[in-house]
Amino acid sequence: MSPEEVIEFARDTGKIQFDSQVCKDIQLKDIDKNKVKWFLQKAKDERDFDVNPNISIKEALERLGLVKGNSLTNAAVLLFAKNPKKFFLQSRIRCARFKGTDGLDYIDMKVLMAQFLS
């Protein structure tokens, strides 16, 4: 198999996921600190997420699994970038609320475009 075929195979089998891949162009300065702080406070208040909302942005992103090595992931861009369109012009996030815990039936779903994320 060629390298391209291996990558395509891995994507098809779920071994490589877009959101967990490193975004080479983003830097910590591109992250909206207020978005991160808001999210951490909301997660703490509503989901009892055990994290201090006042930790550093880098540590917060690490705790959320949005850092690989010293690089930020595509998910970090889509969730917390000041301007996600700068990195992914036509990106979308699909959010769904599921009925039960098996993930088969959903109650509600919304698709958010990059221009609405900033």
C-alpha positions as CSV (number, residue, x, y, z in Angstrom):
1,M,0.0,0.0,0.0
2,S,1.1,3.5,-0.7
3,P,1.4,6.0,2.2
4,E,-1.8,7.7,0.9
5,E,-3.7,4.3,0.9
6,V,-2.5,3.6,4.4
7,I,-3.8,7.0,5.6
8,E,-7.1,6.5,3.8
9,F,-7.5,3.0,5.3
10,A,-6.8,4.3,8.8
11,R,-9.3,7.1,8.4
12,D,-11.9,4.6,7.2
13,T,-11.3,2.3,10.1
14,G,-11.5,5.2,12.6
15,K,-7.8,5.0,13.6
16,I,-7.2,8.6,12.5
17,Q,-9.8,11.2,13.4
18,F,-9.8,14.8,12.1
19,D,-10.5,16.3,15.5
20,S,-7.5,14.6,17.2
21,Q,-5.0,15.5,14.4
22,V,-2.5,18.3,15.1
23,C,-3.2,21.7,13.5
24,K,0.2,22.8,12.4
25,D,-0.7,26.5,12.0
26,I,-2.3,27.4,15.3
27,Q,-0.5,28.8,18.3
28,L,-1.7,29.4,21.8
29,K,-2.1,33.1,21.0
30,D,-4.9,32.1,18.6
31,I,-7.0,30.6,21.3
32,D,-9.7,32.7,22.9
33,K,-9.0,32.6,26.6
34,N,-12.5,33.8,27.5
35,K,-14.1,30.9,25.6
36,V,-11.9,28.4,27.4
37,K,-12.6,30.0,30.8
38,W,-16.4,30.1,30.1
39,F,-16.3,26.4,29.1
40,L,-14.4,25.4,32.2
41,Q,-16.8,27.3,34.5
42,K,-19.8,25.8,32.8
43,A,-18.4,22.3,32.9
44,K,-17.6,22.7,36.6
45,D,-21.0,24.2,37.5
46,E,-23.2,21.9,35.4
47,R,-21.2,18.7,35.0
48,D,-19.0,18.8,38.2
49,F,-15.9,18.8,36.0
50,D,-13.0,18.7,38.5
51,V,-10.9,21.5,37.2
52,N,-10.2,25.0,38.4
53,P,-11.5,27.4,35.8
54,N,-8.5,29.8,36.5
55,I,-5.8,27.4,35.4
56,S,-3.6,28.4,32.6
57,I,-5.0,28.0,29.1
58,K,-2.3,25.6,28.1
59,E,-3.0,23.4,31.1
60,A,-6.8,23.6,30.5
61,L,-6.4,22.5,26.9
62,E,-4.1,19.6,28.0
63,R,-6.7,18.5,30.6
64,L,-9.3,18.5,27.9
65,G,-7.2,16.3,25.6
66,L,-6.7,19.1,23.0
67,V,-2.9,19.0,23.0
68,K,-0.6,16.5,21.4
69,G,3.0,16.9,22.4
70,N,3.4,20.7,22.1
71,S,0.8,21.2,19.4
72,L,-2.9,22.0,19.5
73,T,-5.4,19.7,17.8
74,N,-8.0,20.5,15.2
75,A,-10.7,20.2,17.9
76,A,-8.9,22.9,19.9
77,V,-9.2,25.2,16.8
78,L,-12.9,24.4,16.3
79,L,-13.9,24.8,19.9
80,F,-11.7,27.7,21.1
81,A,-9.9,29.6,18.4
82,K,-10.5,33.3,18.1
83,N,-11.1,32.8,14.4
84,P,-11.6,29.2,13.4
85,K,-12.2,30.2,9.7
86,K,-8.6,31.2,9.6
87,F,-7.6,27.6,9.9
88,F,-10.7,25.7,8.4
89,L,-12.7,27.9,6.1
90,Q,-15.7,25.6,5.7
91,S,-15.6,23.6,9.0
92,R,-18.7,22.4,10.8
93,I,-19.4,20.9,14.2
94,R,-22.3,18.6,14.5
95,C,-23.8,18.5,17.9
96,A,-26.4,16.0,18.9
97,R,-28.4,15.2,22.1
98,F,-29.0,11.4,22.3
99,K,-31.8,9.5,23.9
100,G,-30.4,7.1,26.4
101,T,-26.8,6.0,26.5
102,D,-26.5,3.7,23.5
103,G,-26.1,6.6,21.0
104,L,-28.5,5.1,18.5
105,D,-31.4,7.6,18.7
106,Y,-31.0,11.3,18.9
107,I,-33.5,13.8,20.2
108,D,-32.0,17.0,18.7
109,M,-29.1,17.9,16.4
110,K,-27.5,21.1,15.2
111,V,-24.8,21.8,12.7
112,L,-22.6,24.9,13.5
113,M,-20.6,26.5,10.7
114,A,-17.2,28.0,11.4
115,Q,-18.5,31.6,11.1
116,F,-20.9,31.0,14.0
117,L,-18.1,29.5,16.2
118,S,-16.1,32.7,16.6
